[in-house]
Amino acid sequence: MQYANAYQESKRYAIESLSKGEVVIKLFEEAEKQVKMGIILIEKESFAKAYNCIAKAQKIITSLNLSLDMQYPISIELNQMYSFIFEKLGEANSSRDIQLLRSLLALIVDLKDSFKEAEKISSPSKSRGL
């Protein structure tokens, strides 16, 4: 039991030490993982598990959307993008549309990569290991 508590504590500390940009990247990585798992599970006809994975991805997208600071023009665009992804994930989930899920996965990966690049630019000393 002590090991489980130590693991949870170290995991909590690792998350708390991340920058806001790094947290956003981690959320995109988790959404990507959930959509990939959803695709695999649909292909294996494990529909209930696939549904849950895609629903988790929707929750992550909602969290990202709720974290936006709407005083910036980019936030308005991201809000529209996140709303679109959320809606289409729901559509793909109910229809078990693997092709739509793959398209959404590509969009999620593109957004993740964009945020990774922005994080590198915003903290150049960190990316060089300084």
Secondary structure, 3 states (H helix, E strand, C coil): CHHHHHHHHHHHHHHHCCCHHHHHHHHHHHHHHHHHHHHHHHHCCCHHHHHHHHHHHHHHHHHHHHCCCCCCHHHHHHHHHHHHHHHHHHHHHHHCCHHHHHHHHHHHHHHHHHHHHHHHHHCHHHHCCC
